[in-house]
Amino acid sequence: MRRSFIMVQDVAMVLVAVALSLVLSRSNLSFDILSYAGLVCWASIAIISHLLFRYCGLYNTVWRFASTPDFFNILKSCGILTLVLYVVSLVVRYFHPVAGLNERQFIVFFLVSFTIISGPRLFYRFLRDGASWRAMRRRGDETPAKQALFVGRLGEADLIIRFTRTAEPGEYSIAGIMAIDEGAPLGHRIQGVPVVAARPRLMEVLEDYASGTKSLDMLIFGNGAEREIEEYSELVRVARHSGIAVVQFAGFSELGQGGNLVLDAVEMETILRRPTVPSDIERIGAFVAGKRVLVTGGAGSIGRTLVKRSLELGAEAVLVADNSEFGIFQLSQYIDEKDHARLKVRIVDVANRQQMTRVIGEFKPCIVFHAAALKHVPLLEENWESAIETNVFGTLVCAEVAAKFGVPQFVLISSDKAVDPSSVLGMTKRAAEQIVSSLHETNAIGANGQRCGTRFFAVRFGNVFGSNGSVATIFQSQIEAGGPVTITDRRMTRYFMTLVEAVDLVIMSAADAASREGREDYAIYMLDMGKPVPILEVAETMIRMAGKSPYTDIPIRFTGIRPGEKLHETLQGENEELVELEISKIFGLRMDVAEWPRVQSALTALQTAMKTQDKALSLAVMAGLHRPAPSLDGTVLGSSPKTVGQAG
């Protein structure tokens, strides 16, 4: 009925346009327009216009979403109609001369017809989704829209303004645009919103807003603005210091009135300008979907994210093995309620062979992500026995039990501390790498060219930003307490990666390992973490993000390097060969690997040293495992070979 009404309306508008063109051009026709001949003319014009408009697709448009091409189609249709009527009039006048009809009337008809046919459509679009209509509907709202400044490119600004004016409910209103485009038209307007600033006056204008001269609730950065704006961190600091919320545009949840802007919190990894790695969702999804996944240490930062990501990617079930009751409770709050049916938890010690045998035997996982580890460098210097028990023998137990039950893949989450280790943590992580690497080589290639049994490998990377005990969480608590922020050494640097980014790359490494056959596979994968970041820069930036000044509002104190710490970490050892893969940000590592009998002998010697609480000997055994030498065969590492599943 609506379409029929529009058709009748258009025909009526055409007839009105004919009458107006005759009146406006002061035409004196030689025949009566209400005579039989006149009525035939009116009917002919109505039929011709209706058929032409249908042919031109004028009724295939949803006018609520009309745009420039749709109005151009009306212009084209009216032009063709005018031309057709003009040609018909020439033919009629050839046989029956008509006075008072000339080209002037047709020009006026074209202009009038386009105006009165497009006018109702334009007005409907304006009423349905226009800014004024939205504003009128929101006048009575108890909570007015948040006033925001947008900082970014004009193209994004146009999309966001259009969306904020049509979305329900109206949460945000763009009050001004701070453009970063070259030659941005300062003072001009986009959909009525002024361009209030352009480079290089972004900071000056924001400070004007922040000083209270103008009301502002939010600062919205465009996508990727942190890489394009030099004073990005300073803009964040000024805004937060003035109580202005800072977010970053990431897209739309869905279009139209039911959608929302996707605004991400501005985190430290953004401030540090480390570009994130795009995830190959299709590949990691295909790898995890429908599989049973076991995550040891699943209540920790990396483990928790591995659990959540596996559930999101469609794992059949995910089991968490952790010894922290409170951590598991927190995990249950972190996981979406809809995924709880696929989540299972077990409070176990990964170094307890009996417990892990029961867990793996009952759950029958397809993938084991071994993230369980103790990892606080200074604490483990004193508590070295616990470090060895969890990080070394916990890895051994989990790996051997996985091999016993034929788990297809075992993935060790390793650390850059394992490279040329100088701490107890580093030595235990290096020993864990050697266990996994040796088992990787032990699972000999069968006659068909494929590896037999469990695929063992490790993924090595540096610090994860925001994880439990990371510098970010420590600095944040110190800043909230008013300082001081403590840094061991002003020269210290570390690699940083976001949790989600690291976890996706770990899963991608596992997917790559599963696809490799023969000897062209790797026992160790390494993630490309970009350039190391000075810890002092992290502290200063976090203080500014809190709206305070380093050294003035929040003091920074240097405490000196603690036992086991390095000034600079590395991801690749001297005797390790880096192999570029076809996967972005992931490398394979080739290195010297101790044979499994040597690893078993070292582990036996390590157990003996621990029983006598001999720290020096324990470290010496792990150092020998790190740098295996023939001279160790008859001393520390000497013992008879055992098969996988019997060591420890």
Secondary structure, DSSP 8 states (H G I E B T S, - for coil): -HHHHHHHHHHHHHHHHHHHHHHHTT---SS-TTSHHHHHHHHHHHHHHHHHHHHTTTTS--GGG--HHHHHHHHHHHHHHHHHHHHHHHHHHHHS--TT--HHHHHHHHHHHHHHHHHHHHHHHHHHH-HHHHHHHHTT-SS--EEEEEEE-HHHHHHHHHHHHHSSS--EEEEEEEE-STT--TT-EETTEEEEEETT-HHHHHHHIIIIIS---EEEE-TTHHHH-TTHHHHHHHHHHTT-EEEEEEEESSSSTT--EEEEE--HHHHTT-------HHHHHHHHTT-EEEEETTTSHHHHHHHHHHHHTT-SEEEEEES-HHHHHHHHHHS-GGGGGGEEEEE--TT-HHHHHHHHHHH--SEEEE------HHHHHH-HHHHIIIIIIHHHHHHHHHHHTT-SEEEEE--GGGSS--SHHHHHHHHHHHHHHHHHHHS-B-TTSSB-S-EEEEEE--EEET-TT-HHHHHHHHHHTT--EEES-TT-EE-EEEHHHHHHHHHHHHHHHHH--TT---SEEEE---S-EEHHHHHHHHHHHTT--BTTTB-EEE----TT--SB--SS-TT-EEEE-SSTTEEEEE-----HHHHHHHHHHHHHHHHTT-HHHHHHHHHHHHS--GGGTTTTT------TT---
